[in-house]
Amino acid sequence: NKKISEANMFANILKTLRIENKLSQEELAKKIGSNQRQISKWENGIIEPNINQLKAIADEFQISTDYLIGRSDDSGIINTNANLAPMENDVLTLFRKLFIIR
């Protein structure tokens, strides 16, 4: 079933990103304005996020939504400011989060 495989792809990508970024489900939930139970359901393919939640996840990991849902192999990493100091990257990340609609 195509719907199930798409949900599983999203679930696998989300879990991989979370683990690679050394975040617990609770930590990720706080960063995107969600809760641990919902993150668990997403990672297990039980439910899928709505569009605003999807945007928040993509913004948190600085990737494209297409990559997050498995429609692209290119992560579309947004943060290409390798010349910025860590504090400047933090400020830029916080600035971007101001525009996330919840």
N, C-alpha and C positions, 0 to 999 in steps of 0.2 A: 504494500500500500504506500503510495507516494507521500501522503500526509504523515504517516508514521515515520518514514525514513527522513523526511525533512525535520520533524520534531526531534528525532534521535541525533541528527547532524547538529542542530542547534544545541542540544543538551551536551553532546560531546565537546563541542567547541567552547561552550561556556565553562564547563568544568575544567577543561585544559587551561583556558586563560586564567581562571581563578587560581588554580594550583601553581601555574607558572609565575603568577604575581604574588604568591605566598599569602593569599587571603583566605580566611575561613569564610564559610557561607554567611555567618553573622557579620563579619567585617565588610564583605561585599554588599550585603543588604543595607547596612548603614550608609555606605558611600552612595548608593543609588536611590535611597529613600524607600526601601522595601523591607522585607523581613526574612529571617532565615528559612522559615517554612516554605515561602514562595520560591526562594532560590533552590531549595531541595527539590521541589516539584518540577521546576524548570530543568534541573540537571538530570532528573529521572524521566523526563519526557512525559510527565503527567499533564502538565499545562504548558502553554506558551505565553510569553509576555505580550502585552499590548504594544502599540507603536511607540508610545512615550517611554515605556519601560525599556524597549529595545534600543531607543536612542540613548537613554541614560547609560545602559550597559556599554554600548559602543563608545560613548564619550569617556566613560571611566577607563576603558582599556585603550582608548585612542586608536580605534580601528573603524573600518567602514561597517555599516549595517549589512551590506551584501556579504562580507566575509563572515560576519557573525551568524548569518542564517545559511551559510554554505553555498551562496550563489557566486562566490568568487574565491579563487585561491590566493589572491592578492589581499593582504590584510588592510591595505590602504592606510597605513599608519599615518595618523594626522600629525603627530609631533615629530617634525623633521628638523627641529631647532637644536641640532647636536652641539652648536656653539654656545648655547645658553648655559649659564651656571645653574646648578641644581635648584637654588632658591628662585631663579628666574623661571625655570620650568614649573615649579610649584605654583608661582603666581599666575602663570599662563593657564595652568590646569584649573585653578580656582576661578579664573576669569571665564573660561569656557563653560564651567558648570553653572555659572550665573544664568546662562541662557537655556538651560534644560527645563522644559515644561513638564511638570509633574501633575 
